[in-house]
Amino acid sequence: IVGDRGPSALDWAIMRDCPEWGVTVLQANGEMDAGDIWAAETFRMRLTKKSSLYRDEVSDAAVRAVLAAVGHYCSGNFKPQPLDYSRPDVRGRLHAPIRQADRAIDWNRDDTRTVLKKIHAADGFPGVHDTLCGEAYYLFDACAEDTLRGTQPGAIIAKRNGAICRATLDGAVWIGHLKLKTEGANEQPGNPLSATSPPPARGRDCAHSSNEQCGLKLPAVLALGEHLADVPEAPLDLFLPCTGETCRDIWFEQKNDVGYLHFDFYNGAMSSEQCERLRAAYLAVTQRDVRVIVLLGGADFWSNGIHLNRIEAAASPADESWRNINAIDDLARAIVTTASQLTIAALQGNAGAGGVFLSLAADHVYAREGVVFNPHYKGMGNLYGSEYWTYLLPGRVGEARAATLTRDRLPVGAIEAREMGLIDGCFGTGREDFLERIARIAEGLAASPDYSSLLREKLARRERDEREKPLDAYRAEELQQMKLNFYGFDPSYHVARYNFVYKIPHAWTPLYLARHRRIACGLQVARLSNKLPADAPSGLAESSPGN
């Protein structure tokens, strides 16, 4: 909201249960966040993760506010308003940076909602510092539990699919992810790891030793390992209706002849085990009495492909990479070869790398208007990629465009994705509107008098493609390249993955983004190969043949 200032303004808004927040476009001056105001937009707050608010409401409000500010500037007669706290419509305030002491959970005093607010306000970074099983951890990825109860607040009372359930004063909460606090780590904003406390050597297995200073955000059950040996599992049938709040990452709903399969994985990362569970769930759905299957992914992410943190934590990252890529390939193949239903990938949230190509395995692909695609792998140490992308992507956009997308490594908005044929359509700025329209599309397909002919055409297309080149051949070619990435002499993938999971920034902006540096690099190469004189002006590089 107007007047809210400071690096922790949204954190405080979540912690204080503010009903409304917003985005302000202001003119820079000598004081942080205190310049003249060009535009402002507000939105209703949800009780959810800070990272989710940033990806949804904050991003949408920011776009609206920037467009309004541009309009005001172009009008030529708009005068920005100075920040004046005496005005009744200025409801914000200057906030101090939030500290771990402010976030700390008092399990004997804080009710469930308070615990959720504290963890939500720190989700993404830095997490909430707490002690579990005698070790210091940061807590992430919380949700409420409406049924399970414990007698001692803070005690771990159950586990499910990588998450732990902890009793609260008036109920229970699930904690999905933990990060072991590293020695010497500080809580400076934007500095997840202390410079004096580097990450461990690649391949250290966090699951087997809680004393290892891993600093990796991992599923809570994996992070705590043997400490949870006596904690009971609390399984949940994905086909049973669930009316209350609880922890579930895969679940199914059926309405008439349409089945909706949800898979909401933290940050869109899909581990080997999650891919295997999702494939089993999908195959079970294909055996149900439905004519159309809608793959809904999660609210914030549809999928971002393989789980790099789980891979980094494995005893052998190369072996786990191989297992993970084969597990997601098996899932993609199950979707591509579905013979008894029509399938729709409905992207409420973003998709990246293998997650993009997994969505293309469906017969129809639709996205919400604000969704962003990153249909490439090369930024992860020149990773080649799989998920049958060499079959699915050219089939959608053609060979030339597929080569451009995977080479240039740039994000693609939903509207651009529709225009190039990557997806079939995009609509709905809000999730509710998007899901309503997806339901209408799916119901229309299921009830169509042409349903049988559409299914026959799909099968004929698949048989024709299989005769031309079998799916196994695409997979074998992709995995041959992936094996070199995982086990070959070039460590680029392992280095890039390590830097990614430990949030080590690039030393410089990559050339595929910093296009101005390509000119300088081309000039230097030309000089080294004696194609240009040493004193050639820099402008020659731009016009010289071959650059």
Secondary structure, 3 states (H helix, E strand, C coil): CCCCECCCHHHHHHHCCCCEEEEEEECCCCCCCCCCEEEEEEEECCCCCHHHHHHHHHHHHHHHHHHHHHHHHHHCCCCCECCCCCCCCCCCCECCCCCHHHHCCCCCCCCHHHHHHHHHHCCCCCCEEEEECCEEEEEEEEEEECCCCCCCCCCEEEEECCEEEEECCCCEEEEEEEEECCCCCCCCCCCCCCCCCCCCCCCCCHHHCCCCCCCCEEEHHHHHHHHHCCCCECCCCCCCCCCCCCCCCEEEEEECCEEEEEECCHHHCECHHHHHHHHHHHHHHHCCCCCEEEEEECCCEEECCECHHHHHHCCCHHHHHHHHHHHHHHHHHHHHCCCCCEEEEEECCEEECHHHHHHCCCCEEEECCCCEEECCCCCCCCCCCCCCHHHHHHHHHCHHHHHHHHHHCCCEEHHHHHHHCCCCEECCCCHHHHHHHHHHHHHHHHHCCCHHHHHHHHHHHHHHHHHHCCHHHHHHHHHHHHHHHHHCCCCHHHHHHHHHHCCCCCCCCCCCCCHHHHHHHHHHHHHHCCCCCCCCCCHHHHHCCCC
